[in-house]
Amino acid sequence: MLLYTEKRRRRQILRCTLCGQEITEGEEYWACNGSRICRACLPDFARQELSCCHEIRGKEAAL
């Protein structure tokens, strides 16, 4: 009789790139440009990613 040993799969923790909190099973997150972003950090991440598109009404960059 052969004995089979099953290696326990080590659970990898998935963390938000911005806040470092764990992203748990079933929780939604966004993966963009190598970052993993939790729901709470999404607005900050979007502001950072879109900062090059930022304009102020009346002070727009000349085309």
C-alpha positions, -999 to 999 in steps of 0.1 A, spaced: 0 0 0 14 34 -10 10 63 13 3 96 -3 11 128 16 -8 159 6 11 191 11 -11 216 27 -15 245 4 -3 276 21 -29 303 18 -14 334 3 -27 367 18 -38 393 -8 -33 428 4 -43 462 -9 -13 480 -24 -23 514 -9 -35 506 26 -20 471 32 -53 457 45 -60 421 36 -85 415 8 -105 386 20 -123 358 2 -154 371 -16 -144 407 -13 -141 427 -45 -110 445 -55 -95 462 -86 -62 450 -102 -47 477 -123 -11 484 -135 3 458 -111 -17 472 -81 -44 455 -61 -69 481 -47 -96 475 -21 -130 492 -23 -121 518 3 -90 529 -15 -105 530 -50 -113 568 -50 -77 577 -38 -62 553 -64 -84 568 -92 -73 603 -82 -36 593 -84 -40 575 -117 -60 603 -133 -39 632 -119 -24 639 -153 -60 646 -166 -68 670 -137 -81 704 -148 -97 734 -130 -125 751 -148 -113 785 -162 -77 774 -159 -76 746 -184 -43 739 -201 -40 755 -236 -43 729 -264 
